[in-house]
Amino acid sequence: MKSKYKLIFFITITLIVIFSVYTYSYDTSIKNYPIGPNLTSSDKVLIFAPHPDDESLSSAGLISYCVQHNIPVHVVVITNGGKGKLSQIRHFETLNATAKLGLSSQDITFLDYPQVIDHLFNENWDPNHLYSDGSNHNPFAYQRNSTYCGASLETNIETEIQNFNPTIIIYPSAKDDNTDHWGTSAFVNYAVNKMDYPVKMYNYMVHNDVTLWPFPRSYFPQSNLLPPAYLANQTNWIVFPLNNTLEQSKYDAVNSYQSQMKKDPVFLRSYIRKNELFAVDNDINITRHNTSTDYTNSDSFPNTVFHDPANDILNHEHNAFYSVLTIKNKYDINNIGFEIDNNTTWISVTTAGGIPKNGIFQFHIIGFGNDEDVSRIDFEMSNGKPNFYMPSNDSISPHLIIRSNNDGIVIGIPGMINFDKYMIDVESSNGTQYLDRTGYFNVNVS
């Protein structure tokens, strides 16, 4: 019996030492990241939250700081967070949480869309492609007669930007694994690009299923919040320090969401730490070529403009299956190439393990020009053949030039060359579920 207690004591002490060492190294590594956003009295901060609670999980300390320093801040909640009674419960939880941070109900806008934001962006964009789940907007919705389509949501977001006139926008990361977060990121990015609105933009992550993040997954207010290890060098991260008062405000706000606390209190309280974490995604700049290039009759690829993190497969419940068959890497997007010559736009994708024979790759390209001129092309490649989606009145379906083999996929799009900025997203699928996506990123062309 004594040996049993000795073993338990030894294991306990070992765990304490390991955690202490880990906590020290974890906290000291925060010095690797700059402090920000740098807020001044002339700033106005607009925060987009996909669900009721995301504004508190990501930015409660920053909101409280703004209130204390008389910096105007406004929160836009995109979805209702659930149907029926749950949506109303979460609505009042948000009002309660933000009130504890010092905001009034006039500082919060509820757009009240269903939790299908990715569908609204890539499928149900126009009023003739409405999304319907049998529900209607709640009485607290910003625009009760707005339809469930991407065009309506994008217009609402533009209006919020125009009305508040922010100097800083805080919104979800395109790398977030939750589809409402990914979709909200795309909508905010789209609106800012279409408006050609000059603003500092910072994004935040809430859901990352590749690792048990935030780590350690528990309430550790004495620790810092740092990015997932595999993304540590992939993004320009910044940290916003929280003093004891700001951290307490965040604790109070997060704990206002009792409907979510019942589901996973450990997860929510994992965000109550000594800092908040944001990132800056810089635009990619390329130069338009004056000559013609033909990548379909060569083994080369357009210049790489985006490198996707390795081992970031989305549907992790299937990881074991794919690992056994050693084909997981075939869906793990590696590099995206993008070039524009004097008559063709070229885009390419390669994966970590080569293109799978039965794999499906979706390409989404949106071009922005002068006077809010927008054109988009959405298609999927399967067995070397394209299939177009036409979600928007701005959608086009040109003849494509294609090279597809194990090494990668190269697509030539004649025309579509006269835009100054592009939003690009590439996704991989095995036909039943998405396995990887780049998330929309911006490319400026000169």
Secondary structure, DSSP 8 states (H G I E B T S, - for coil): -HHHHHHHHHHHHHHHHHHHHHHHHHHHGGGGS-B-----TT--EEEEESSTTHHHHHHHHHHHHHHHTT--EEEEEEE-SSSTHHHHHHHHHHHHHHHHTT--GGGEEEEEE-S-HHHHHHT--SGGG----S----TT-SSTT--SSHHHHHHHHHHHHHHH--SEEEEE-TT-SSHHHHHHHHHHHHHHHHHT---EEEEE----TTTT-SSS-S--TTS-----GGGTTTSEEEEEE--HHHHHHHHHHHTT-HHHHTT-HHHHHTT-SSEEEEEE---EEE---SS---GGGSS----EEEE--TT--S-GGGHHHHHHTT-GGGGSEEEEEEEE-SSEEEEEEEETT---TT-EEEEEEEEE-GGG-EEEEEEEEETTEEEEE--STTB-----EEEEETTEEEEEEES----SEEEEEEEEE-SSSEEEE---EEEEE-
